[in-house]
Amino acid sequence: MLRYFSRERFGFPQAIGALLLLAFIMQCLWFCAKAPLAESEVGYIHPQTVYWARGTDAPSIISPATHTLAALALNFTAQQAGESAWNRLILRFPFLLMATALAASLWYVSRRLFSNAGGYVAMILYVFSPWAVIYGATVQPGGPASWAVFGMVFTGIAVAHTLYAPREVVLRNWKRILLLGISIGLAVSSIFASVLLVPAAFCFVLYLAPHRRGAALTICAAACALGLLVAWILCEFDLRALLPDQNHMALHISPNLYGTWISYSLLGRFLTEMPSVLALLVAALVAFVAWPKTRYFSTTAPLMIFVLLLLLGIGMPHQGGIDFFRMALPFAYVFIAGVFADLLQTKWPELILAVLAAVLLTHAIFSVVGLAKM
C-alpha cells in the first residue's frame, strides 16, 4: 500500500491538488450547513410533496437518477430530526461525492495532458466556481450529469488510445468500458438530453483509432449495453421513466430558440457572471486562433465539446439550457489549461505566469465572496 504514496506517485503536485480538493469539499460542506433545502430539492427527494402542496399532479419522474440517489440517501437520515444540518448533509452527500469526483477527474485529465501547470489552472477554476459548489451541495441533476458527460468524453478518448497497442485490447479494456458504461447510464438517467453527447464521444473513439474501427465499435456497443443496464437500475428498473411523456427533462430542443435573442442573452449573462473565466477563455481563444502550436487534439477536443454543449443549451428551455451551459464549463477549463500551459513555454513565461496568477487569485476571491453572499 505504501507504494501508492511514494514520491513518484504522491509528490508536491499531488499535495497541492489534494489541498485544492479539500478547499472544494470545505466550501460544499459550508454551503450544506448554511443553505436550507430548496423547494426543487424537496421535489427530487419527495416528488409528490411539493406538487400536492400546490394542488397539482406530480410528474412521474423528474430526473430518475437524481430521485434514486436522493431516495437512497433519505434512508440514512433521522426522519424525526426534520431539516437539520446533518440531515441536509446526508441528503446531499451523493451529489457532493460526484462533484468531488469531477474535480479529481478534471485534475487527472488536465495534469496528464498538460503537465502540472495545466492541472493547477483547471483545478483552481473548478474549485473556486460557485456553480460547482452549488452542484456539490444541492440535490439536482446537473452535478451527476456533469461528471458523467466529462467521464464519457475523456474515457472514450482514453479507450481509443489503448487501441494502438498490438494486442487484443477489447477484453483488456474492461475497466474503461465499465467506466464508460457507467458514465453513459448516469448521464442519460440524470438529464436525458445528455444522450446527444454519446455520439460525440464515440466519434472521438473512431477518429483516434481509424485502423481498429471494429474493436472501437465493439467497445462502443459494450459501453452502450452497460449504460442501458445502469440507466435501468437508476430508473428503479423501469426505463419508461426516460420517455418524453414521463420525463420533462427529455429531448426538449426547440429550433425556434436559435432565432430569438433571449437564448443568446441568457448565454451572455451566464458567461459575464464569471468575468475572470470569460477573460481567460477569450485570451485562450485568441491564442488558439493566432498560434498554431496551441491547435492540437488535446485542446481542440474539449473546445469542440464546449461549443457543442453551448449550442445545445441555446436550443433548450431556460433550466435545461443553464444545465448544459454549466456542463460545458469543465471542458472550457481543460481548454484554457492546455492553451496557457503552452503559453508558459514562450519567451515571456514570467509575465504570463504573473497575469495568470493574478486572474486566478481574483477568480478565487470573488467566487468565495459571491458564494457567501448567495
LINLIN-V242077 format. One record per pair of residues at least 24 apart in sequence whose ideal C-beta (glycine too) atoms are under 7 Angstrom apart, sorted by the first residue. I is the first residue (numbers start at 0). GAP is how many residues later the second one is. D is the distance in Angstrom with one decimal. If there is no record, write none. Layout:
i=I gap=GAP d=D
i=I gap=GAP d=D
This chain:
i=12 gap=98 d=7.0
i=12 gap=103 d=4.6
i=12 gap=106 d=6.8
i=15 gap=104 d=6.8
i=16 gap=90 d=5.0
i=16 gap=102 d=6.5
i=16 gap=106 d=6.1
i=19 gap=103 d=4.9
i=19 gap=104 d=6.6
i=19 gap=107 d=4.9
i=20 gap=79 d=6.8
i=20 gap=82 d=5.7
i=20 gap=83 d=6.5
i=22 gap=104 d=5.7
i=23 gap=76 d=6.7
i=23 gap=79 d=5.4
i=23 gap=103 d=4.3
i=24 gap=75 d=6.1
i=26 gap=106 d=4.8
i=26 gap=344 d=6.6
i=27 gap=68 d=5.1
i=27 gap=71 d=6.7
i=27 gap=105 d=5.6
i=27 gap=108 d=4.2
i=27 gap=109 d=4.4
i=30 gap=102 d=5.7
i=30 gap=106 d=3.9
i=30 gap=340 d=6.9
i=31 gap=56 d=5.5
i=31 gap=57 d=4.8
i=31 gap=60 d=5.3
i=31 gap=105 d=4.8
i=32 gap=52 d=4.7
i=34 gap=102 d=6.8
i=35 gap=47 d=6.4
i=36 gap=46 d=5.8
i=36 gap=51 d=6.2
i=37 gap=100 d=6.9
i=39 gap=100 d=6.7
i=40 gap=97 d=6.0
i=40 gap=98 d=4.1
i=40 gap=99 d=7.0
i=43 gap=26 d=5.0
i=43 gap=95 d=5.0
i=43 gap=96 d=7.0
i=44 gap=25 d=4.5
i=44 gap=29 d=6.1
i=44 gap=46 d=6.3
i=44 gap=94 d=6.2
i=58 gap=189 d=5.7
i=59 gap=181 d=6.5
i=59 gap=186 d=4.6
i=60 gap=180 d=4.1
i=60 gap=185 d=5.9
i=60 gap=186 d=5.7
i=61 gap=187 d=7.0
i=62 gap=78 d=3.9
i=62 gap=127 d=5.7
i=62 gap=128 d=6.7
i=62 gap=186 d=5.6
i=63 gap=125 d=4.6
i=63 gap=170 d=5.6
i=63 gap=171 d=4.2
i=63 gap=177 d=4.5
i=63 gap=178 d=6.8
i=64 gap=76 d=6.8
i=64 gap=79 d=5.7
i=64 gap=121 d=6.0
i=64 gap=124 d=4.0
i=64 gap=125 d=4.3
i=64 gap=169 d=4.3
i=65 gap=73 d=6.6
i=65 gap=74 d=6.5
i=65 gap=75 d=4.4
i=65 gap=78 d=6.9
i=65 gap=124 d=6.1
i=67 gap=166 d=5.1
i=67 gap=168 d=6.0
i=68 gap=25 d=4.3
i=69 gap=69 d=5.1
i=90 gap=48 d=6.2
i=91 gap=45 d=5.8
i=91 gap=46 d=6.3
i=91 gap=47 d=5.8
i=94 gap=40 d=6.8
i=94 gap=41 d=6.2
i=94 gap=43 d=6.7
i=94 gap=44 d=6.0
i=94 gap=48 d=4.7
i=94 gap=49 d=6.9
i=95 gap=40 d=4.8
i=95 gap=41 d=6.4
i=97 gap=45 d=5.3
i=97 gap=46 d=5.0
i=97 gap=49 d=4.8
i=98 gap=33 d=6.1
i=98 gap=36 d=5.1
i=98 gap=37 d=2.9
i=98 gap=44 d=5.0
i=99 gap=36 d=6.6
i=100 gap=46 d=5.5
i=101 gap=44 d=5.9
i=101 gap=45 d=4.1
i=101 gap=48 d=6.0
i=101 gap=228 d=6.6
i=102 gap=24 d=6.3
i=104 gap=42 d=6.9
i=104 gap=45 d=6.0
i=104 gap=46 d=6.3
i=105 gap=224 d=5.6
i=105 gap=227 d=6.4
i=108 gap=45 d=5.2
i=108 gap=225 d=6.3
i=109 gap=224 d=5.5
i=109 gap=227 d=4.6
i=112 gap=185 d=4.7
i=112 gap=225 d=6.3
i=113 gap=223 d=5.4
i=113 gap=224 d=4.8
i=113 gap=227 d=3.9
i=114 gap=226 d=6.2
i=116 gap=224 d=4.7
i=116 gap=227 d=5.5
i=117 gap=219 d=3.9
i=117 gap=220 d=5.9
i=117 gap=223 d=4.1
i=120 gap=215 d=6.3
i=120 gap=216 d=4.2
i=120 gap=219 d=5.6
i=121 gap=211 d=4.4
i=121 gap=212 d=5.8
i=121 gap=215 d=4.0
i=123 gap=236 d=4.9
i=123 gap=240 d=6.5
i=124 gap=152 d=6.3
i=124 gap=208 d=4.5
i=124 gap=211 d=6.8
i=124 gap=238 d=6.7
i=125 gap=204 d=6.5
i=125 gap=207 d=5.7
i=127 gap=235 d=5.8
i=127 gap=236 d=4.0
i=127 gap=239 d=4.2
i=127 gap=240 d=6.5
i=128 gap=200 d=7.0
i=128 gap=238 d=6.2
i=129 gap=237 d=5.6
i=129 gap=240 d=5.6
i=129 gap=241 d=4.9
i=129 gap=244 d=6.6
i=130 gap=195 d=5.1
i=130 gap=198 d=7.0
i=132 gap=238 d=5.8
i=140 gap=49 d=4.3
i=140 gap=50 d=5.2
i=140 gap=108 d=6.9
i=141 gap=181 d=4.6
i=141 gap=184 d=5.7
i=141 gap=185 d=7.0
i=143 gap=42 d=5.5
i=143 gap=46 d=4.4
i=144 gap=42 d=5.4
i=144 gap=45 d=4.0
i=144 gap=46 d=4.4
i=144 gap=49 d=5.4
i=144 gap=178 d=6.8
i=144 gap=182 d=6.2
i=145 gap=180 d=6.6
i=145 gap=181 d=4.8
i=145 gap=184 d=6.5
i=147 gap=35 d=4.6
i=147 gap=38 d=4.0
i=147 gap=39 d=3.5
i=147 gap=42 d=6.5
i=147 gap=46 d=6.9
i=148 gap=38 d=5.2
i=148 gap=45 d=5.6
i=148 gap=48 d=5.3
i=148 gap=178 d=5.5
i=149 gap=180 d=5.2
i=150 gap=28 d=6.4
i=150 gap=32 d=3.9
i=151 gap=28 d=6.5
i=151 gap=31 d=4.0
i=151 gap=32 d=5.9
i=151 gap=35 d=6.0
i=151 gap=45 d=6.3
i=151 gap=46 d=6.9
i=151 gap=49 d=4.8
i=152 gap=48 d=4.9
i=152 gap=51 d=7.0
i=152 gap=152 d=5.7
i=154 gap=24 d=5.1
i=154 gap=25 d=4.6
i=154 gap=28 d=6.1
i=155 gap=24 d=6.2
i=155 gap=45 d=4.1
i=155 gap=46 d=6.5
i=155 gap=48 d=5.4
i=155 gap=49 d=4.8
i=156 gap=47 d=5.3
i=156 gap=51 d=6.7
i=156 gap=144 d=6.7
i=158 gap=46 d=6.1
i=158 gap=60 d=5.7
i=159 gap=44 d=6.4
i=159 gap=45 d=4.5
i=159 gap=48 d=3.6
i=159 gap=49 d=4.7
i=159 gap=56 d=6.7
i=160 gap=47 d=6.5
i=162 gap=46 d=4.0
i=162 gap=49 d=4.2
i=162 gap=52 d=5.7
i=162 gap=53 d=6.2
i=168 gap=46 d=6.5
i=169 gap=45 d=5.4
i=169 gap=48 d=5.5
i=169 gap=49 d=6.1
i=172 gap=46 d=6.3
i=176 gap=42 d=5.8
i=176 gap=45 d=5.2
i=176 gap=46 d=5.5
i=176 gap=49 d=6.9
i=177 gap=48 d=6.5
i=179 gap=43 d=4.0
i=180 gap=42 d=4.6
i=180 gap=45 d=2.5
i=180 gap=46 d=4.7
i=180 gap=49 d=6.2
i=181 gap=48 d=5.5
i=183 gap=39 d=6.1
i=183 gap=40 d=6.5
i=183 gap=43 d=3.0
i=184 gap=41 d=7.0
i=184 gap=42 d=4.1
i=184 gap=43 d=6.9
i=184 gap=44 d=6.8
i=184 gap=45 d=2.5
i=184 gap=46 d=4.2
i=184 gap=49 d=6.5
i=185 gap=44 d=6.4
i=185 gap=48 d=6.9
i=187 gap=39 d=6.7
i=187 gap=43 d=5.2
i=187 gap=54 d=6.8
i=188 gap=42 d=4.4
i=188 gap=45 d=4.2
i=188 gap=46 d=5.7
i=188 gap=53 d=6.9
i=190 gap=58 d=5.4
i=190 gap=132 d=6.0
i=191 gap=50 d=5.5
i=191 gap=55 d=5.7
i=191 gap=57 d=5.7
i=191 gap=58 d=4.5
i=191 gap=59 d=6.6
i=192 gap=56 d=7.0
i=192 gap=57 d=6.9
i=192 gap=58 d=5.5
i=192 gap=123 d=7.0
i=192 gap=127 d=6.6
i=195 gap=116 d=6.2
i=199 gap=105 d=6.5
i=199 gap=108 d=6.2
i=203 gap=97 d=6.3
i=248 gap=71 d=6.6
i=251 gap=64 d=5.9
i=251 gap=65 d=5.8
i=251 gap=68 d=5.9
i=252 gap=59 d=6.9
i=252 gap=62 d=4.5
i=252 gap=63 d=5.8
i=253 gap=61 d=6.0
i=254 gap=60 d=6.7
i=256 gap=57 d=6.3
i=256 gap=58 d=5.0
i=257 gap=56 d=6.2
i=257 gap=57 d=5.7
i=262 gap=51 d=4.6
i=262 gap=58 d=6.9
i=263 gap=50 d=6.7
i=265 gap=55 d=6.2
i=266 gap=43 d=6.5
i=266 gap=46 d=7.0
i=266 gap=47 d=6.1
i=266 gap=58 d=6.5
i=269 gap=52 d=6.9
i=269 gap=55 d=5.0
i=275 gap=83 d=5.3
i=275 gap=86 d=5.4
i=275 gap=87 d=3.7
i=275 gap=90 d=7.0
i=276 gap=86 d=6.8
i=278 gap=80 d=6.3
i=279 gap=56 d=5.0
i=279 gap=79 d=6.0
i=280 gap=51 d=5.8
i=280 gap=55 d=6.1
i=283 gap=51 d=6.2
i=283 gap=52 d=4.8
i=283 gap=55 d=4.0
i=283 gap=56 d=6.6
i=286 gap=52 d=5.2
i=286 gap=56 d=6.1
i=287 gap=51 d=5.8
i=292 gap=49 d=5.8
i=293 gap=45 d=4.9
i=293 gap=48 d=5.0
i=297 gap=40 d=5.7
i=298 gap=36 d=5.7
i=298 gap=39 d=4.1
i=298 gap=40 d=6.0
i=301 gap=29 d=4.1
i=301 gap=32 d=4.1
i=301 gap=33 d=4.6
i=302 gap=32 d=4.7
i=304 gap=26 d=4.7
i=305 gap=25 d=4.2
i=305 gap=26 d=4.9
i=305 gap=29 d=6.3
